């Protein structure tokens, strides 16, 4: 296990737990999103959300499947050892950021093109909620900030967005789903005059390169989160999702920032004279 991930586990209060010992003995037996979150319980769970999800996946309630709530939660890896898993918290928790404050979205729209500037066109409070809620809030913010081009259409038409909405949806979903959840940092949406950046904590795993990801090699990181997303969001998977994004926005740029341990996607904007 990488040193920074070990430190984060210790900070999270797991150093004396059975889970911590299991991780040390079997480092590949857990994925990040199956980590159990100490001090959580079913009181932190929106049972209505989970029930809707379960019925959508199986076309019947967990009761009709002959399961108790506890059995259903364990079967779907929403709970382990009487605690919510990270995936369970982030999809079905009442207030995920009350437990994991950093797992939010921070957004800002700058006046100019310099991230070091202090002149903002807008800088909302951090977006909070479950992953599907974060996605909706992030998309609403980006849509409110980009330009819509008439391109000869009627004055009353909505116009064509300067950046493909399909591409932005795919990238924002990937940032939330495939980020490194051992890093206590938010997903960031930064909007400049000449570009939009969506920054996901964590470099590409398993020595993957940008070129490999571009051509459909998937990032294997948060399998349970990806499974929940496939049934609650317009998520099509990283391999096919990136291909869709590039088909819709060919000038999109990817950067695997190894030193900064983050993955950056840039969308060039049309610069107004």
C-alpha positions as CSV (number, residue, x, y, z in Angstrom):
1,X,0.0,0.0,0.0
2,X,1.3,3.5,-0.9
3,X,2.6,5.5,2.1
4,X,0.1,8.4,1.7
5,X,-2.8,5.9,1.7
6,X,-1.6,4.2,4.8
7,X,-1.3,7.6,6.5
8,X,-4.9,8.4,5.5
9,X,-6.2,5.1,6.9
10,X,-4.4,5.8,10.2
11,X,-5.9,9.4,10.3
12,X,-9.3,7.9,9.7
13,X,-9.1,6.0,13.0
14,X,-8.6,2.5,11.6
15,X,-5.2,1.7,13.0
16,X,-6.6,-0.5,15.7
17,X,-9.5,-2.1,13.8
18,X,-9.8,-5.5,12.3
19,X,-10.3,-3.8,9.0
20,X,-6.9,-2.1,9.2
21,X,-5.2,-5.5,10.1
22,X,-6.9,-7.2,7.1
23,X,-5.7,-4.4,4.8
24,X,-2.1,-4.9,6.0
25,X,-2.3,-8.7,5.5
26,X,-4.4,-8.6,2.3
27,X,-3.8,-5.2,0.6
28,X,-5.6,-6.3,-2.6
29,X,-8.7,-7.7,-0.9
30,X,-10.4,-4.3,-0.5
31,X,-11.2,-1.6,-2.9
32,X,-11.3,2.0,-1.7
33,X,-15.1,2.2,-1.9
34,X,-15.6,-0.9,0.3
35,X,-13.8,0.8,3.2
36,X,-16.1,0.9,6.2
37,X,-16.5,4.3,7.7
38,X,-16.1,4.3,11.5
39,X,-18.8,5.9,13.6
40,X,-21.5,5.4,10.9
41,X,-24.6,3.2,11.1
42,X,-28.0,2.9,9.6
43,X,-28.9,6.2,11.2
44,X,-26.7,7.9,8.6
45,X,-28.5,6.0,5.8
46,X,-31.4,7.3,3.7
47,X,-33.3,4.0,3.6
48,X,-35.8,5.4,1.1
49,X,-32.9,6.1,-1.4
50,X,-31.5,2.6,-0.9
51,X,-35.0,1.0,-1.3
52,X,-35.6,2.8,-4.6
53,X,-32.2,1.7,-5.8
54,X,-32.7,-1.9,-4.8
55,X,-36.1,-2.1,-6.5
56,X,-34.7,-0.5,-9.7
57,X,-32.0,-3.1,-9.9
58,X,-34.0,-6.2,-9.0
59,X,-37.5,-5.1,-10.0
60,X,-38.8,-5.9,-6.6
61,X,-38.2,-4.7,-3.0
62,X,-35.7,-6.4,-0.7
63,X,-38.6,-7.5,1.4
64,X,-40.1,-9.3,-1.6
65,X,-36.7,-10.9,-2.1
66,X,-37.0,-12.3,1.4
67,X,-34.2,-10.1,2.8
68,X,-34.2,-8.0,5.9
69,X,-32.8,-4.4,5.5
70,X,-29.5,-5.5,7.1
71,X,-29.2,-8.4,4.8
72,X,-29.9,-6.3,1.7
73,X,-27.4,-3.6,2.8
74,X,-24.6,-6.3,3.4
75,X,-25.4,-8.0,0.1
76,X,-25.1,-4.7,-1.9
77,X,-21.9,-3.8,0.0
78,X,-23.6,-0.7,1.5
79,X,-22.6,-1.9,5.0
80,X,-19.7,-3.9,6.5
81,X,-19.4,-4.8,10.2
82,X,-22.3,-2.6,11.2
83,X,-20.8,0.5,9.5
84,X,-21.6,2.1,6.1
85,X,-19.0,1.5,3.4
86,X,-17.7,4.5,1.6
87,X,-19.8,3.6,-1.5
88,X,-22.8,3.3,0.7
89,X,-22.2,6.6,2.4
90,X,-21.6,8.5,-0.9
91,X,-24.7,7.1,-2.6
92,X,-27.3,6.6,0.1
93,X,-26.1,8.7,3.1
94,X,-28.2,11.5,4.5
95,X,-25.3,14.0,4.6
96,X,-22.1,12.4,3.2
97,X,-20.0,15.5,3.8
98,X,-20.9,15.6,7.5
99,X,-18.8,12.4,7.7
100,X,-16.3,13.1,4.8
101,X,-16.2,16.9,4.3
102,X,-13.6,16.8,1.5
103,X,-15.7,14.6,-0.8
104,X,-17.5,17.5,-2.3
105,X,-17.1,19.7,-5.4
106,X,-15.5,23.1,-5.2
107,X,-16.2,25.4,-8.2
108,X,-15.0,28.9,-9.2
109,X,-15.3,31.1,-12.3
110,X,-12.3,33.3,-12.7
111,X,-12.0,36.7,-14.5
112,X,-9.1,35.9,-16.8
113,X,-7.0,32.8,-17.3
114,X,-4.8,32.7,-14.1
115,X,-5.6,30.2,-11.3
116,X,-3.5,32.5,-9.0
117,X,-5.9,35.4,-9.5
118,X,-8.3,36.6,-6.8
119,X,-10.9,38.1,-9.2
120,X,-13.8,35.8,-9.5
121,X,-16.9,36.1,-11.6
122,X,-18.5,33.6,-9.3
123,X,-17.4,31.4,-6.4
124,X,-20.3,29.4,-4.9
125,X,-20.2,27.4,-1.7
126,X,-19.0,23.8,-2.0
127,X,-21.5,21.5,-3.6
128,X,-22.6,18.8,-1.2
129,X,-24.7,15.7,-1.3
130,X,-24.6,12.1,-2.7
131,X,-22.6,11.5,-5.8
132,X,-25.7,11.8,-8.0
133,X,-26.6,15.1,-6.3
134,X,-23.0,16.4,-6.7
135,X,-23.2,15.5,-10.4
136,X,-26.5,17.4,-10.9
137,X,-25.2,20.5,-9.0
138,X,-21.9,20.5,-11.0
139,X,-23.7,20.3,-14.3
140,X,-26.1,23.1,-13.4
141,X,-23.2,25.3,-12.5
142,X,-21.2,24.6,-15.7
143,X,-24.3,25.1,-17.8
144,X,-24.9,28.5,-16.2
145,X,-21.4,29.6,-16.9
146,X,-20.8,28.6,-20.5
147,X,-21.8,30.6,-23.6
148,X,-24.5,29.5,-26.0
149,X,-23.9,30.3,-29.6
150,X,-26.7,31.3,-32.0
151,X,-24.8,30.2,-35.2
152,X,-27.5,31.8,-37.4
153,X,-30.4,30.3,-35.4
154,X,-33.4,32.4,-34.5
155,X,-33.1,35.0,-31.7
156,X,-35.3,33.1,-29.4
157,X,-33.5,29.8,-29.8
158,X,-31.4,28.5,-26.9
159,X,-28.3,28.3,-29.1
160,X,-25.6,25.7,-29.2
161,X,-23.3,25.4,-26.1
162,X,-19.7,26.4,-26.7
163,X,-18.6,23.0,-25.2
164,X,-20.4,19.7,-25.7
165,X,-22.7,19.0,-22.8
166,X,-22.3,15.2,-23.5
167,X,-18.5,15.6,-23.1
168,X,-18.8,17.6,-19.8
169,X,-21.3,15.0,-18.4
170,X,-19.0,12.1,-19.1
171,X,-15.9,13.8,-17.6
172,X,-17.7,15.1,-14.5
173,X,-19.1,11.7,-13.8
174,X,-15.7,10.1,-14.3
175,X,-14.2,12.6,-11.9
176,X,-16.7,11.7,-9.2
177,X,-16.7,8.0,-9.7
178,X,-13.1,7.2,-10.5
179,X,-11.3,9.7,-8.2
180,X,-8.9,8.5,-5.5
181,X,-11.0,8.4,-2.3
182,X,-7.9,7.9,-0.2
183,X,-7.1,11.6,-0.9
184,X,-8.9,14.1,1.2
185,X,-9.5,16.6,-1.6
186,X,-12.6,17.7,-3.5
187,X,-13.3,17.4,-7.2
188,X,-12.7,20.9,-8.6
189,X,-14.5,22.7,-11.5
190,X,-12.4,25.8,-12.6
191,X,-13.8,28.0,-15.3
192,X,-11.5,30.5,-17.0
193,X,-12.0,32.8,-19.9
194,X,-10.2,30.5,-22.3
195,X,-10.9,27.1,-20.8
196,X,-12.7,24.9,-18.3
197,X,-10.9,22.4,-16.1
198,X,-12.3,19.5,-14.2
199,X,-9.8,18.2,-11.7
200,X,-10.1,14.8,-10.1
201,X,-8.0,13.8,-7.0
202,X,-5.5,11.0,-7.8
203,X,-3.3,10.2,-10.7
204,X,-4.2,7.3,-13.1
205,X,-3.8,4.0,-11.3
206,X,-1.9,0.9,-12.3
207,X,0.6,2.8,-14.3
208,X,-2.0,3.6,-16.9
209,X,-1.1,6.4,-19.4
210,X,-3.3,9.0,-21.0
211,X,-3.1,7.3,-24.4
212,X,-4.2,4.0,-22.9
213,X,-7.2,5.6,-21.3
214,X,-8.1,7.5,-24.5
215,X,-8.4,4.2,-26.4
216,X,-10.7,2.5,-24.0
217,X,-8.5,0.9,-21.3
218,X,-10.7,1.4,-18.2
219,X,-9.6,2.8,-14.8
220,X,-10.2,0.1,-12.3
221,X,-10.6,1.9,-9.0
222,X,-14.1,2.1,-7.3
223,X,-16.0,-0.8,-8.6
224,X,-19.0,-0.5,-6.2
225,X,-19.3,3.2,-6.8
226,X,-19.3,2.5,-10.5
227,X,-22.0,-0.1,-10.1
228,X,-24.2,2.2,-8.2
229,X,-23.6,5.0,-10.7
230,X,-24.6,2.7,-13.6
231,X,-28.1,2.5,-12.2
232,X,-28.6,6.0,-10.8
233,X,-26.8,8.3,-13.3
234,X,-26.3,8.5,-17.1
235,X,-23.0,6.7,-16.6
236,X,-21.7,4.5,-19.4
237,X,-18.3,3.4,-18.0
238,X,-14.9,5.0,-18.3
239,X,-13.8,3.3,-21.5
240,X,-16.9,4.0,-23.6
241,X,-17.6,7.3,-21.8
242,X,-14.2,8.8,-22.8
243,X,-14.7,7.7,-26.4
244,X,-18.1,9.4,-26.3
245,X,-16.6,12.5,-24.8
246,X,-13.9,12.8,-27.5
247,X,-16.3,12.1,-30.3
248,X,-18.4,15.1,-29.0
249,X,-15.4,17.3,-28.1
250,X,-12.3,16.3,-30.1
251,X,-10.2,19.2,-28.7
252,X,-10.5,18.1,-25.1
253,X,-7.2,17.7,-23.4
254,X,-6.2,15.1,-20.7
255,X,-3.3,15.5,-18.2
256,X,-2.2,12.9,-15.8
257,X,-0.4,15.0,-13.2
258,X,1.7,12.4,-11.5
259,X,3.6,14.8,-9.2
260,X,0.4,16.6,-8.1
261,X,-1.5,13.3,-7.9
262,X,-4.5,14.6,-9.8
263,X,-6.1,14.0,-13.2
264,X,-7.1,17.1,-15.2
265,X,-9.4,17.5,-18.2
266,X,-9.4,20.8,-20.1
267,X,-12.0,22.1,-22.4
268,X,-10.8,25.0,-24.6
269,X,-13.3,27.9,-24.8
270,X,-14.0,30.3,-27.6
271,X,-12.3,33.6,-26.5
272,X,-14.4,36.6,-27.1
273,X,-12.6,39.7,-28.6
